[in-house]
Amino acid sequence: MKHTTQLEKDNLNYAYFHIRILERNGVVGGCMAIINISGDIFEVGASILHPKNFYALEYPTSLVPPLKKLPLPL
């Protein structure tokens, strides 16, 4: 399946991009992976990494402590 997308660039010129989507099944989409935890099935595919997913956005900040600002040497 091939889609051609036209993006406006600088309001005057146009850039053309070709996006090729490879899908094993006849329909694009679905979960990318599932995992079984104690008999419960969870989707662990790309949907959990969506930019509007609050938990996906906040997870990295819980792993790394905030940086401290150090004074500049004179």
Protein Blocks (a to p, Z undefined) as FASTA:
>chain_A
ZZdddddehhlaccddddddddfblbecdjfbdcdeehiacdfbfklmgfklmklmmmmm
mmpccdddddddZZ
